[in-house]
Amino acid sequence: MNFADIVRLAAQGESETVELKSSTGQLPRAGKALCGFLNRQGGLVIFGVGPNGEIGGQIVSDKTLQDVAALLRSFEPQPPISIERIPVPESSLEIIVLEAQTRTDLAPFAFEGRAYERLGTTVAMMSQGRYQELLLNRIHNQHRWENQPAEGYHIQDLDEDEILRTLRLGISSGRMPESSGIGPADILDRLGLRVDGHLLNAAVVTFGRRFLPRLPQCQLRMARFKGTDKTEFLDQNQILGHGFRLLEEALIFLRRHLPVAGRVQPGIFERADEPLFPLEALREALVNAFCHRDYSYSGGGVSLAVFDDSLEIWSDGRLPFGITVEDLRGDHLSRPRNPLIAEAFFRRGLVERWGRGTQKIIELCTRAGHPEPEFLEQNAAVGVRFLASGYIAPLRVSHDLTFRQREILHLLAGKGPTPLRVIRAGLENVPSDRTIQIELSHLKRLGLTDSGGRGRSAVYWLKRNPK
């Protein structure tokens, strides 16, 4: 960091990741702010800049540095806080910057025996419930697979462009301070993916370019099945890659193969084609799978299965300790199995905290008119099954529907089984019964309608998904 960086940060003012202090005479308050940063998403305390953004600087003596060192000794556990001194041009004054890095595996941090959190531009004492949650996570995460050294891997084995992209997206989303460094090594250190110069397994999962033979579990299996079961493949693919690449590949696959939901909108004769399920909900489920799966199982992975009427996403590993399938439908604690991997996705703006991911999935699906998705745990794997409502065109209609065909679809929308005489009565310029039957047969071949009965007892309806 240089003085130009200080000028820019001072102009932006205090934020969720920046605290300004006129001098180190405010060290006790700065300690609480640093504690808040450590327990949330990291941040900077800048001494020598007033809350109004005025850069004054200060004299930095041996006593000043001793006081700062004493401040850092007041934290438990030992905090990942770096110190930087920046000269003020044309003066003997300096700016002191203390940067608190996020280490979810060490949280909760306490300052002078009390834990704090950063909430916007303020600092508040952490609630007992939140403290116990973080403490439980620390206990259960002491020997996680993700924070073990990645033997045989070096920084050149990682995707440098993706690391730098994470920094850019993190800054733009306000989830990484602008001082996060200019090189991949510095960024990895601040994400907790490198410790004492050694890469962790989480670094390879998140940014790796080489996975065989040691990490075959960094894989994604995708399949598009014909119909509603796994009898016949239309397309399948299996790839190895880091988490961000796998997410991108999965979304590309979904855009190519996701069934089309055909909806006749009230008052409109046009048939509106749109992806069967909200892509935002599917992305949320995929991110959850990459963040929460058990990477210690070398034969594991994430699987994506697309059917005509449903979609399933599965990942190997059980639910986190203390969480049940039923809990996922409501408010629940956020206990990611892989907090370092989840942290990288969070910094990119791809995931939220507080355990609302599954609730968001439910909200998006129900808002789109679908049933609530099913959350499942079986055979040491966790899955989510998306179910459709309304009628579906498994493949896009390759030609335009006629006005009369659209008129029939509009008439059947919102109705149950409907006899021919009711359809006839609702049409303009009423054609012959034979013409109507021909139109209904064509719509049935397109997969838009279905029928039952014979002769005068025949009825017709929009084709819907089996429940």
DOBA-667358 format. One line per 2 residues: number of its first residue (from 1); their letters; for each residue x negated, y, z negated of C-alpha. Coordinates in Angstrom, 2 decimals, padded with zeros to 5 digits, always signed. Last residue first. Layout:
<sites>
NUM> a> X,Y,Z ~ ...
</sites>
This chain:
<sites>
467> kp> +046.55,-035.08,+008.85 ~ +046.69,-035.92,+012.55
465> nr> +045.97,-032.82,+014.57 ~ +048.77,-031.18,+016.47
463> kl> +050.15,-031.47,+019.99 ~ +052.89,-028.97,+020.57
461> wy> +056.26,-030.69,+020.69 ~ +058.65,-032.52,+023.01
459> va> +061.78,-034.64,+022.46 ~ +063.40,-037.41,+024.49
457> sr> +066.86,-038.52,+023.30 ~ +068.49,-037.72,+026.67
455> gr> +066.17,-040.14,+028.42 ~ +063.48,-041.67,+026.26
453> gg> +061.86,-040.96,+022.91 ~ +058.65,-039.13,+022.10
451> sd> +056.57,-036.33,+023.53 ~ +053.21,-034.62,+023.29
449> tl> +051.89,-031.19,+024.18 ~ +048.57,-029.44,+024.78
447> gl> +046.39,-032.42,+025.70 ~ +046.01,-031.32,+029.32
445> rk> +047.90,-034.43,+030.41 ~ +050.75,-033.40,+028.09
443> lh> +050.89,-029.94,+029.65 ~ +051.24,-031.57,+033.07
441> sl> +054.02,-033.86,+031.84 ~ +055.83,-030.88,+030.35
439> ei> +055.65,-029.01,+033.67 ~ +057.01,-032.03,+035.55
437> qi> +059.80,-032.39,+032.99 ~ +060.74,-028.71,+033.45
435> tr> +060.90,-029.19,+037.23 ~ +063.13,-032.26,+036.85
433> ds> +065.46,-030.41,+034.50 ~ +065.95,-027.79,+037.19
431> pv> +064.63,-024.28,+036.74 ~ +066.07,-021.61,+034.41
429> ne> +065.12,-018.11,+035.53 ~ +064.00,-017.34,+031.96
427> lg> +063.51,-020.25,+029.59 ~ +065.03,-020.69,+026.12
425> ar> +068.05,-022.71,+027.17 ~ +065.88,-025.16,+029.09
423> iv> +063.71,-025.84,+026.07 ~ +066.77,-026.47,+023.93
421> rl> +068.20,-028.86,+026.56 ~ +064.89,-030.74,+026.79
419> pt> +064.89,-031.71,+023.12 ~ +062.44,-030.14,+020.62
417> pg> +060.22,-031.97,+018.12 ~ +059.10,-029.34,+015.59
415> kg> +058.95,-025.65,+016.29 ~ +056.34,-022.98,+015.51
413> al> +055.15,-022.75,+019.08 ~ +057.48,-024.75,+021.38
411> lh> +058.83,-021.61,+023.10 ~ +055.36,-020.13,+023.56
409> li> +054.11,-023.37,+025.06 ~ +057.08,-023.44,+027.45
407> er> +056.46,-019.83,+028.54 ~ +052.77,-020.57,+029.10
405> qr> +053.78,-023.43,+031.40 ~ +056.32,-021.17,+033.15
403> ft> +053.74,-018.43,+033.73 ~ +051.31,-020.96,+035.18
401> ld> +048.28,-022.12,+033.25 ~ +044.91,-021.10,+034.58
399> hs> +042.25,-023.66,+035.41 ~ +039.43,-025.47,+033.62
397> vr> +041.33,-026.00,+030.37 ~ +038.54,-026.20,+027.80
395> lp> +037.89,-029.63,+026.37 ~ +039.30,-031.08,+023.16
393> ai> +042.33,-028.76,+023.53 ~ +043.68,-028.63,+020.01
391> yg> +047.09,-028.07,+018.47 ~ +047.47,-026.42,+015.09
389> sa> +045.56,-027.45,+011.99 ~ +041.97,-028.59,+011.74
387> lf> +039.98,-030.33,+009.04 ~ +036.41,-029.47,+008.04
385> rv> +034.63,-032.19,+006.07 ~ +031.88,-031.21,+003.66
383> gv> +029.23,-033.66,+002.57 ~ +026.95,-034.64,-000.29
381> aa> +024.83,-037.78,-000.24 ~ +023.83,-040.41,-002.83
379> nq> +026.24,-042.96,-001.32 ~ +029.21,-040.63,-001.80
377> el> +029.87,-037.03,-002.70 ~ +032.58,-035.16,-000.82
375> fe> +033.88,-031.63,-000.40 ~ +037.05,-031.52,+001.74
373> pe> +037.81,-028.37,+003.71 ~ +040.92,-026.38,+002.76
371> ph> +043.55,-026.76,+005.45 ~ +043.21,-024.52,+008.52
369> ga> +044.97,-021.23,+009.28 ~ +041.89,-019.12,+010.02
367> rt> +042.24,-017.48,+006.60 ~ +042.28,-020.98,+005.11
365> cl> +038.95,-021.76,+006.75 ~ +037.22,-018.51,+005.80
363> ei> +038.43,-018.68,+002.19 ~ +037.31,-022.28,+001.74
361> ik> +033.84,-021.58,+003.13 ~ +033.54,-018.51,+000.89
359> qt> +034.44,-020.64,-002.12 ~ +031.68,-023.08,-001.18
357> gr> +029.11,-020.29,-000.96 ~ +030.19,-018.52,-004.15
355> gw> +027.52,-020.05,-006.43 ~ +026.31,-016.76,-007.90
353> re> +023.90,-015.93,-005.09 ~ +024.50,-015.26,-001.43
351> vl> +022.97,-016.97,+001.58 ~ +021.71,-016.03,+005.02
349> gr> +020.49,-012.50,+004.23 ~ +016.90,-013.42,+005.13
347> rf> +015.88,-012.93,+001.48 ~ +018.55,-015.44,+000.49
345> fa> +017.23,-018.06,+002.92 ~ +013.76,-017.65,+001.40
343> ea> +015.21,-017.87,-002.12 ~ +017.09,-021.07,-001.26
341> il> +013.78,-022.69,-000.29 ~ +012.23,-021.60,-003.59
339> pn> +015.37,-022.56,-005.54 ~ +015.41,-026.13,-004.22
337> rp> +018.09,-028.08,-006.10 ~ +020.15,-024.90,-006.19
335> rs> +021.97,-024.34,-009.48 ~ +024.53,-021.55,-009.02
333> lh> +027.10,-021.94,-011.78 ~ +030.71,-022.47,-010.80
331> dg> +033.78,-020.47,-009.86 ~ +036.26,-022.61,-007.94
329> rl> +036.46,-025.29,-005.26 ~ +032.90,-026.49,-005.84
327> de> +033.70,-027.48,-009.43 ~ +035.88,-030.37,-008.20
325> vt> +032.88,-031.93,-006.46 ~ +031.02,-031.86,-009.78
323> ig> +028.14,-029.69,-011.04 ~ +026.20,-030.42,-014.29
321> fp> +022.96,-031.43,-012.59 ~ +022.93,-030.45,-008.94
319> lr> +025.05,-032.50,-006.50 ~ +023.48,-035.68,-005.18
317> gd> +020.96,-035.98,-002.41 ~ +021.02,-036.47,+001.35
315> sw> +022.88,-033.91,+003.41 ~ +026.16,-034.21,+005.31
313> ie> +028.11,-031.88,+007.61 ~ +031.40,-033.11,+009.06
311> ls> +033.69,-031.71,+011.75 ~ +037.33,-032.35,+012.58
309> dd> +039.93,-032.73,+015.33 ~ +038.01,-033.55,+018.50
307> fv> +034.99,-034.73,+016.54 ~ +031.67,-033.06,+015.71
305> al> +029.11,-034.73,+013.43 ~ +026.22,-032.78,+011.86
303> sv> +023.59,-034.59,+009.81 ~ +020.96,-033.20,+007.43
301> gg> +017.95,-035.33,+006.58 ~ +016.73,-038.29,+004.63
299> gs> +014.24,-041.07,+005.28 ~ +011.47,-039.42,+003.27
297> ys> +013.69,-038.96,+000.21 ~ +011.95,-036.23,-001.82
295> yd> +013.73,-033.59,+000.25 ~ +016.95,-033.86,-001.74
293> rh> +019.43,-031.45,-000.17 ~ +020.50,-028.15,-001.73
291> cf> +018.97,-025.47,+000.51 ~ +019.34,-027.17,+003.91
289> an> +022.89,-028.37,+003.17 ~ +023.96,-025.01,+001.76
287> vl> +022.65,-023.31,+004.90 ~ +024.70,-025.72,+007.00
285> ae> +027.88,-025.04,+005.00 ~ +027.44,-021.27,+005.32
283> rl> +026.82,-021.61,+009.06 ~ +030.02,-023.64,+009.41
281> ae> +032.02,-021.00,+007.55 ~ +030.60,-018.23,+009.74
279> lp> +031.35,-020.27,+012.86 ~ +035.04,-020.26,+012.00
277> fl> +036.48,-023.65,+013.07 ~ +038.18,-024.65,+016.34
275> pe> +036.25,-022.16,+018.40 ~ +038.68,-019.90,+020.30
273> da> +041.11,-020.23,+023.18 ~ +044.19,-017.98,+023.20
271> re> +047.02,-019.30,+025.39 ~ +048.76,-016.36,+027.00
269> fi> +052.53,-016.02,+026.74 ~ +052.30,-013.38,+024.02
267> gp> +055.18,-012.52,+021.68 ~ +053.89,-014.84,+018.99
265> qv> +050.38,-016.14,+019.79 ~ +050.08,-019.51,+021.46
263> rg> +046.96,-021.09,+019.97 ~ +044.48,-023.43,+021.63
261> av> +041.65,-024.43,+019.31 ~ +038.59,-025.31,+021.34
259> pl> +036.36,-028.13,+020.25 ~ +032.81,-027.27,+019.13
257> hr> +030.34,-028.72,+021.59 ~ +028.21,-025.95,+023.05
255> rl> +028.69,-023.38,+020.29 ~ +028.12,-026.12,+017.73
253> fi> +024.88,-027.27,+019.33 ~ +023.57,-023.69,+019.38
251> la> +024.52,-023.31,+015.71 ~ +022.68,-026.53,+014.82
249> ee> +019.58,-025.45,+016.72 ~ +019.48,-022.12,+014.85
247> ll> +019.86,-023.83,+011.47 ~ +017.14,-026.33,+012.37
245> rf> +014.83,-023.47,+013.35 ~ +015.40,-021.67,+010.05
243> gh> +014.81,-024.80,+008.00 ~ +011.57,-025.88,+009.65
241> gl> +011.70,-028.44,+012.45 ~ +012.28,-032.01,+013.49
239> iq> +015.01,-032.83,+015.99 ~ +017.70,-035.43,+016.59
237> nq> +020.22,-035.12,+019.39 ~ +023.54,-036.62,+020.39
235> dl> +026.09,-036.10,+023.14 ~ +029.43,-037.57,+024.21
233> fe> +029.07,-040.51,+021.88 ~ +031.71,-043.24,+021.55
231> tk> +033.21,-045.11,+018.59 ~ +032.41,-042.54,+015.93
229> dt> +036.00,-041.42,+015.33 ~ +038.43,-038.65,+016.38
227> gk> +038.01,-038.51,+020.13 ~ +034.65,-038.52,+021.89
225> fr> +031.86,-037.85,+019.48 ~ +029.44,-034.92,+019.45
223> am> +026.33,-035.77,+017.46 ~ +023.60,-033.92,+015.59
221> rl> +020.79,-035.23,+013.35 ~ +018.54,-032.61,+011.75
219> qc> +015.07,-033.37,+010.45 ~ +012.57,-032.30,+007.85
217> qp> +012.68,-035.81,+006.33 ~ +009.80,-036.92,+008.58
215> lr> +007.39,-035.07,+006.25 ~ +004.03,-036.85,+006.15
213> pl> +003.63,-038.30,+009.67 ~ +004.73,-036.01,+011.14
211> fr> +005.92,-032.57,+010.09 ~ +003.94,-029.91,+011.96
209> rg> +005.35,-026.41,+012.61 ~ +006.28,-025.51,+009.04
207> ft> +008.14,-022.37,+007.92 ~ +010.79,-023.33,+005.36
205> vv> +010.09,-027.03,+004.83 ~ +006.34,-026.37,+005.02
203> aa> +006.49,-023.55,+002.48 ~ +008.73,-025.61,+000.16
201> nl> +006.07,-028.33,+000.04 ~ +003.77,-025.79,-001.59
199> lh> +000.82,-024.12,+000.08 ~ -002.34,-023.58,-001.96
197> gd> -004.02,-020.17,-002.33 ~ -003.44,-020.00,-006.07
195> vr> +000.26,-020.65,-005.49 ~ +001.90,-020.39,-002.08
193> lg> +005.66,-020.55,-001.48 ~ +006.49,-018.13,-004.31
191> lr> +008.13,-015.71,-001.87 ~ +005.59,-013.07,-002.82
189> dl> +002.71,-015.43,-002.18 ~ +004.17,-016.44,+001.18
187> id> +004.41,-012.77,+002.19 ~ +000.77,-012.16,+001.24
185> ap> -000.38,-015.17,+003.24 ~ +001.70,-014.16,+006.27
183> gi> +000.14,-010.70,+006.49 ~ +001.53,-007.17,+006.20
181> gs> +002.48,-007.11,+002.55 ~ +005.71,-007.07,+000.61
179> se> +005.40,-003.31,+000.11 ~ +008.67,-002.66,+001.91
177> pm> +010.58,-004.34,-000.89 ~ +012.53,-007.47,+000.05
175> rg> +016.28,-007.94,-000.28 ~ +017.37,-004.63,+001.20
173> ss> +018.85,-006.35,+004.25 ~ +016.43,-004.53,+006.58
171> ig> +013.49,-005.38,+004.30 ~ +014.38,-009.07,+004.17
169> lr> +014.97,-009.19,+007.91 ~ +011.52,-007.75,+008.59
167> lt> +009.81,-009.99,+006.03 ~ +011.57,-013.10,+007.32
165> rl> +010.51,-012.17,+010.84 ~ +006.90,-012.07,+009.65
163> ie> +007.22,-015.64,+008.34 ~ +008.98,-016.76,+011.53
161> de> +006.20,-015.34,+013.70 ~ +003.57,-017.09,+011.58
159> dl> +005.12,-020.54,+012.02 ~ +003.06,-022.65,+009.60
157> dq> +000.23,-025.12,+010.22 ~ -002.23,-022.20,+010.29
155> ih> -001.44,-021.66,+006.60 ~ -002.85,-025.04,+005.70
153> yg> -001.29,-028.45,+005.14 ~ -003.09,-031.65,+004.11
151> ea> -001.34,-031.94,+000.74 ~ +001.66,-029.65,+000.38
149> pq> +001.29,-028.94,-003.35 ~ +004.44,-029.67,-005.43
147> ne> +007.01,-026.90,-005.77 ~ +009.55,-028.43,-003.39
145> wr> +009.50,-031.87,-005.03 ~ +010.66,-030.46,-008.35
143> hq> +008.64,-031.24,-011.46 ~ +009.47,-028.36,-013.82
141> nh> +012.83,-027.79,-012.17 ~ +015.12,-029.35,-014.77
139> ir> +013.72,-027.25,-017.60 ~ +013.66,-024.06,-015.53
137> nl> +017.24,-024.58,-014.32 ~ +018.40,-025.04,-017.90
135> ll> +016.67,-021.78,-018.85 ~ +018.31,-019.96,-015.97
133> eq> +021.78,-021.16,-017.02 ~ +021.10,-020.47,-020.70
131> yr> +020.12,-016.88,-019.89 ~ +023.20,-016.39,-017.71
129> gq> +025.47,-017.62,-020.48 ~ +023.76,-015.49,-023.12
127> sm> +024.21,-012.38,-021.01 ~ +021.14,-010.54,-019.76
125> ma> +020.53,-007.06,-021.14 ~ +021.16,-004.46,-018.48
123> vt> +018.92,-002.46,-016.18 ~ +020.31,+000.11,-013.77
121> tg> +019.72,+000.99,-010.11 ~ +021.87,-001.87,-008.77
119> lr> +022.00,-004.45,-011.54 ~ +018.48,-005.46,-012.58
117> ey> +018.56,-008.08,-015.32 ~ +017.05,-008.19,-018.81
115> ar> +015.83,-010.86,-021.24 ~ +014.81,-009.99,-024.81
113> ge> +011.80,-011.07,-026.90 ~ +009.58,-008.11,-026.17
111> fa> +010.28,-008.60,-022.46 ~ +011.82,-011.94,-021.50
109> fp> +011.60,-013.85,-018.24 ~ +014.25,-016.42,-017.34
107> al> +012.85,-017.55,-014.99 ~ +009.71,-019.57,-014.21
105> dt> +010.98,-021.66,-011.25 ~ +012.85,-018.62,-009.93
103> rt> +009.56,-016.83,-009.44 ~ +010.34,-013.43,-007.93
101> qa> +007.47,-010.96,-007.78 ~ +007.16,-007.88,-009.96
99> el> +005.06,-005.10,-008.43 ~ +003.44,-002.52,-010.69
97> vi> +002.36,+000.59,-008.80 ~ +000.14,+003.24,-010.36
95> ie> -000.21,+006.57,-008.55 ~ -003.42,+008.52,-009.03
93> ls> -004.67,+012.01,-009.85 ~ -008.11,+013.43,-009.23
91> se> -006.77,+015.56,-006.39 ~ -007.06,+016.13,-002.64
89> pv> -004.98,+013.09,-001.73 ~ -003.23,+011.22,-004.58
87> pi> -005.20,+008.01,-005.11 ~ -003.31,+004.67,-005.14
85> re> -003.81,+002.16,-007.96 ~ -002.24,-001.31,-007.63
83> is> -001.18,-003.75,-010.32 ~ +000.40,-007.18,-009.68
81> ip> +003.12,-008.82,-011.76 ~ +003.70,-012.58,-011.74
79> pq> +004.79,-012.71,-015.40 ~ +003.30,-014.87,-018.19
77> pe> +006.35,-016.49,-019.78 ~ +007.24,-014.46,-021.75
75> fs> +006.38,-010.81,-021.34 ~ +004.73,-008.51,-023.91
73> rl> +001.27,-009.30,-022.55 ~ +002.15,-007.26,-019.46
71> la> +002.70,-004.18,-021.60 ~ -000.67,-004.64,-023.32
69> av> -002.33,-004.64,-019.89 ~ -000.52,-001.40,-019.01
67> dq> -001.68,+000.20,-022.28 ~ -005.25,-000.92,-021.62
65> lt> -005.08,+000.59,-018.12 ~ -003.96,+003.93,-019.52
63> kd> -006.63,+003.85,-022.23 ~ -009.29,+003.29,-019.56
61> sv> -008.02,+006.45,-017.91 ~ -005.57,+007.08,-015.06
59> iq> -004.73,+010.77,-014.77 ~ -001.28,+011.16,-013.29
57> gg> +000.58,+011.52,-010.01 ~ +003.13,+014.24,-009.34
55> ie> +005.21,+012.96,-006.47 ~ +008.74,+014.37,-006.72
53> gn> +011.31,+011.69,-005.81 ~ +014.06,+012.93,-008.14
51> pg> +013.35,+010.07,-010.54 ~ +009.77,+011.37,-010.85
49> vg> +006.80,+009.76,-009.14 ~ +003.54,+009.16,-011.02
47> fi> +004.29,+005.59,-012.07 ~ +005.98,+003.33,-009.50
45> vl> +007.86,+000.26,-010.73 ~ +008.39,-002.11,-007.82
43> gg> +010.74,-005.03,-007.20 ~ +011.59,-008.70,-007.51
41> qr> +014.85,-010.42,-006.61 ~ +016.56,-011.04,-009.96
39> nl> +014.95,-012.17,-013.22 ~ +011.56,-010.67,-012.41
37> fg> +013.16,-007.38,-011.35 ~ +015.05,-007.07,-014.63
35> cl> +011.88,-007.80,-016.59 ~ +010.11,-005.09,-014.60
33> ak> +012.89,-002.65,-015.47 ~ +012.68,-003.56,-019.16
31> ga> +008.91,-003.05,-019.12 ~ +009.33,+000.31,-017.35
29> rp> +011.48,+001.47,-020.23 ~ +008.66,+000.63,-022.66
27> lq> +006.01,+002.12,-020.30 ~ +007.55,+005.61,-020.08
25> gt> +004.35,+007.44,-021.05 ~ +002.97,+005.63,-018.02
23> ss> +004.07,+008.64,-016.00 ~ +006.91,+010.16,-014.00
21> kl> +008.63,+006.80,-013.52 ~ +010.41,+005.57,-010.38
19> ev> +012.15,+002.17,-010.16 ~ +012.45,+000.32,-006.83
17> te> +014.13,-003.02,-005.97 ~ +017.83,-002.33,-006.56
15> se> +017.23,+001.26,-005.60 ~ +015.49,+004.43,-006.77
13> gq> +014.71,+007.10,-004.23 ~ +014.29,+006.85,-000.47
11> aa> +011.98,+009.87,-000.38 ~ +009.79,+008.35,-003.09
9> lr> +009.53,+005.13,-001.09 ~ +008.37,+006.99,+002.03
7> vi> +005.85,+009.14,+000.15 ~ +004.51,+006.07,-001.67
5> da> +004.05,+004.22,+001.63 ~ +002.13,+007.21,+002.99
3> fn> -000.10,+007.05,-000.10 ~ -001.22,+003.52,+000.74
1> m> +000.00,+000.00,+000.00
</sites>
